[in-house]
Amino acid sequence: MGGGSLRVLVRRGIRNERRPGSPCWGSVPRVATDGFPGRTQWTIHGERLVDENPHIRLSVASVELPDGGRFEQYVFRMPRCAMTAVLDDSEQNVLLIWRHRFIIDQWNWEVPGGYADPGEDGLAAAAREVEEETGWRPRDLRFLLTFQPAVGSADAPQDLYLAHGADLVGRPEADEAELVRWVPLDEAQQMIASGEIVGAATVIAVTHAAAQAAARPRTA
């Protein structure tokens, strides 16, 4: 799709309507706003491409605020990612990897995940990323939700999947993870509080899994 067509779609509030998990640029369908006046909606007069590669598209948008103020803003668009919270059979431990993120220069624990390949199904991408990064093959893999980690400056849809159980089938690829560990959910929550977990996908995954575990009836 050319830049001009993309700008028209953005101005009209129309976004890609492919199902959750499809590997594509752009976000999931937006919530209908019929009946809302849209007084605070920004007007986009144009968007020029700065640079792009298979993992990111950088552009500059010409923006007009409702009060008439005008400015330019960098916009980042990234392809869909598939992230997975893998729980063990007891559903009390989550599979995490320990890796260094050079952009923030920090080691942290994360759920496995990454970009879906062009044309790759979301479930297949999620399963592939788990196996590549951990050596474990997830079972009972299901789509959970889609979130946007930085809506003020980036369109970077992240699909989060949930798996119940996994089988050890190999070793993680050499450049993927320093450590792979099954972490108790209560410990993972403490890691969020201490800053050992900082990624949005992992924070959401651990919080969801912990809430789900807490809601299950306790057996005598």
C-alpha positions as CSV (number, residue, x, y, z in Angstrom):
1,M,0.0,0.0,0.0
2,G,1.4,3.4,-0.9
3,G,1.9,6.3,1.5
4,G,-1.0,8.3,0.1
5,S,-3.5,5.5,0.5
6,L,-2.2,4.9,4.0
7,R,-2.8,8.5,4.9
8,V,-6.4,8.4,3.6
9,L,-7.1,5.3,5.7
10,V,-5.7,6.9,8.8
11,R,-7.7,10.1,8.3
12,R,-11.0,8.2,7.8
13,G,-10.4,6.0,10.8
14,I,-10.3,2.7,8.8
15,R,-7.7,0.2,9.7
16,N,-6.7,-3.3,8.7
17,E,-9.4,-5.8,9.6
18,R,-7.5,-9.1,9.4
19,R,-8.1,-11.4,12.3
20,P,-6.0,-11.3,15.4
21,G,-2.7,-13.1,14.9
22,S,-2.4,-12.3,11.2
23,P,1.1,-11.1,10.4
24,C,0.5,-7.6,8.9
25,W,1.4,-4.0,9.2
26,G,-1.1,-1.9,11.2
27,S,-3.4,-2.3,14.1
28,V,-6.4,-4.4,14.8
29,P,-9.9,-3.0,13.9
30,R,-10.7,0.1,15.8
31,V,-13.8,0.5,18.1
32,A,-16.6,2.2,16.2
33,T,-17.1,5.8,17.3
34,D,-20.4,6.6,15.7
35,G,-22.3,9.2,17.8
36,F,-19.1,10.7,19.2
37,P,-18.3,14.3,18.0
38,G,-14.6,13.7,17.9
39,R,-13.8,17.2,19.1
40,T,-10.3,16.2,20.4
41,Q,-9.3,14.1,17.3
42,W,-6.1,15.3,15.6
43,T,-6.1,16.0,11.9
44,I,-3.3,14.4,9.8
45,H,-2.5,16.5,6.8
46,G,0.1,14.2,5.4
47,E,2.7,11.6,6.3
48,R,6.1,11.3,4.5
49,L,8.3,8.2,4.6
50,V,11.7,8.6,6.2
51,D,13.0,5.0,6.1
52,E,11.7,1.4,6.3
53,N,12.9,-2.2,6.5
54,P,11.1,-5.5,7.1
55,H,10.8,-4.6,10.9
56,I,10.0,-0.9,11.0
57,R,8.6,1.9,9.0
58,L,9.5,5.4,10.1
59,S,7.6,8.4,8.9
60,V,6.9,12.0,9.8
61,A,3.2,13.1,10.2
62,S,2.0,16.7,9.7
63,V,-0.4,17.1,12.6
64,E,-3.0,19.8,13.4
65,L,-4.5,19.9,16.9
66,P,-8.2,20.9,17.5
67,D,-7.1,24.4,18.6
68,G,-5.3,24.9,15.3
69,G,-1.8,24.3,16.5
70,R,0.4,22.5,13.9
71,F,3.5,20.4,14.3
72,E,5.3,17.4,12.9
73,Q,5.7,14.0,14.8
74,Y,7.7,10.9,14.1
75,V,5.5,7.8,13.6
76,F,6.8,4.2,13.9
77,R,4.9,1.3,12.4
78,M,5.9,-2.2,13.0
79,P,4.6,-5.6,11.9
80,R,2.6,-7.8,14.2
81,C,4.4,-9.8,16.9
82,A,3.3,-13.0,18.5
83,M,4.2,-13.4,22.2
84,T,3.2,-16.4,24.4
85,A,2.7,-17.0,28.1
86,V,3.4,-20.7,28.5
87,L,2.2,-22.2,31.8
88,D,3.3,-25.6,33.1
89,D,0.8,-28.4,33.7
90,S,0.2,-27.2,37.3
91,E,-0.5,-23.6,35.9
92,Q,1.6,-22.2,38.7
93,N,4.8,-21.5,36.7
94,V,5.4,-19.5,33.6
95,L,8.2,-20.0,31.1
96,L,10.5,-17.0,30.9
97,I,13.8,-16.2,29.1
98,W,16.6,-14.0,30.5
99,R,18.0,-11.8,27.8
100,H,19.7,-8.4,27.3
101,R,18.0,-5.6,25.5
102,F,20.6,-3.2,24.1
103,I,18.2,-0.3,23.5
104,I,17.5,0.1,27.2
105,D,20.9,-1.6,28.1
106,Q,19.2,-3.9,30.6
107,W,18.9,-7.6,31.3
108,N,15.3,-8.7,32.0
109,W,13.0,-11.7,32.1
110,E,10.5,-12.0,29.2
111,V,7.9,-14.4,27.7
112,P,9.1,-15.8,24.4
113,G,7.9,-14.1,21.2
114,G,8.8,-12.2,18.1
115,Y,7.8,-11.1,14.6
116,A,5.5,-13.3,12.5
117,D,6.9,-14.1,9.1
118,P,5.1,-12.8,6.1
119,G,2.1,-15.0,5.4
120,E,2.5,-16.9,8.7
121,D,-0.5,-17.8,10.8
122,G,-0.4,-16.2,14.2
123,L,-0.7,-19.5,16.2
124,A,2.1,-21.0,14.1
125,A,4.3,-17.9,14.7
126,A,3.6,-18.1,18.4
127,A,4.5,-21.8,18.6
128,R,7.6,-21.3,16.5
129,E,9.0,-18.5,18.5
130,V,8.5,-20.4,21.8
131,E,10.4,-23.4,20.5
132,E,13.2,-21.3,18.9
133,E,13.7,-19.2,22.1
134,T,13.2,-21.9,24.8
135,G,13.5,-25.4,23.3
136,W,9.9,-26.1,24.7
137,R,7.0,-26.9,22.3
138,P,3.8,-25.4,23.7
139,R,0.5,-27.3,24.0
140,D,-3.1,-26.1,24.0
141,L,-2.1,-22.7,22.5
142,R,-4.8,-20.1,22.3
143,F,-5.1,-16.4,21.3
144,L,-5.6,-14.2,24.4
145,L,-5.5,-10.5,23.4
146,T,-3.9,-7.8,21.3
147,F,-2.3,-4.7,22.8
148,Q,-0.4,-1.7,21.6
149,P,2.7,-0.9,23.9
150,A,3.3,2.8,22.8
151,V,0.2,4.2,21.1
152,G,1.4,7.8,21.4
153,S,4.2,7.3,18.9
154,A,4.0,3.8,17.4
155,D,1.6,1.4,15.8
156,A,3.1,-1.9,16.9
157,P,0.4,-4.6,17.5
158,Q,1.4,-7.3,19.9
159,D,-0.7,-10.5,19.9
160,L,-0.5,-12.3,23.2
161,Y,-1.1,-16.1,23.3
162,L,-1.6,-18.4,26.3
163,A,-0.4,-22.0,26.3
164,H,-1.2,-24.7,28.9
165,G,1.7,-27.2,29.1
166,A,4.8,-27.7,27.0
167,D,7.1,-30.5,25.9
168,L,10.9,-30.2,25.9
169,V,12.0,-30.9,22.3
170,G,15.4,-29.3,22.1
171,R,17.6,-26.4,23.1
172,P,17.0,-22.6,22.5
173,E,18.8,-21.1,19.6
174,A,22.2,-19.6,20.6
175,D,21.3,-16.0,20.1
176,E,17.9,-16.1,21.7
177,A,18.2,-16.6,25.4
178,E,20.9,-16.5,28.1
179,L,18.7,-18.5,30.5
180,V,15.4,-20.3,30.2
181,R,13.4,-21.0,33.4
182,W,10.0,-22.0,34.7
183,V,9.2,-19.2,37.2
184,P,6.5,-19.4,39.9
185,L,3.8,-16.9,39.3
186,D,4.2,-15.2,42.7
187,E,8.0,-14.8,42.0
188,A,7.3,-13.4,38.5
189,Q,5.0,-10.8,40.1
190,Q,7.8,-9.8,42.4
191,M,10.1,-9.5,39.4
192,I,7.7,-6.9,37.9
193,A,7.8,-4.9,41.1
194,S,11.6,-5.1,41.3
195,G,12.2,-4.2,37.7
196,E,13.5,-7.6,36.6
197,I,10.5,-7.7,34.2
198,V,9.9,-4.5,32.2
199,G,8.5,-5.7,28.9
200,A,4.8,-4.9,28.4
201,A,3.9,-8.3,27.0
202,T,5.4,-10.1,30.0
203,V,3.8,-7.7,32.5
204,I,0.4,-8.4,31.0
205,A,1.0,-12.1,30.7
206,V,2.1,-12.6,34.3
207,T,-0.7,-10.4,35.6
208,H,-3.3,-12.3,33.6
209,A,-2.0,-15.7,34.6
210,A,-1.7,-14.7,38.3
211,A,-5.3,-13.4,38.3
212,Q,-6.5,-16.5,36.6
213,A,-4.8,-18.7,39.1
214,A,-6.2,-16.7,42.0
215,A,-9.7,-17.0,40.6
216,R,-9.6,-20.8,40.5
217,P,-11.4,-22.6,43.3
218,R,-9.0,-24.1,45.9
219,T,-9.3,-27.8,46.5
220,A,-9.3,-29.1,50.0
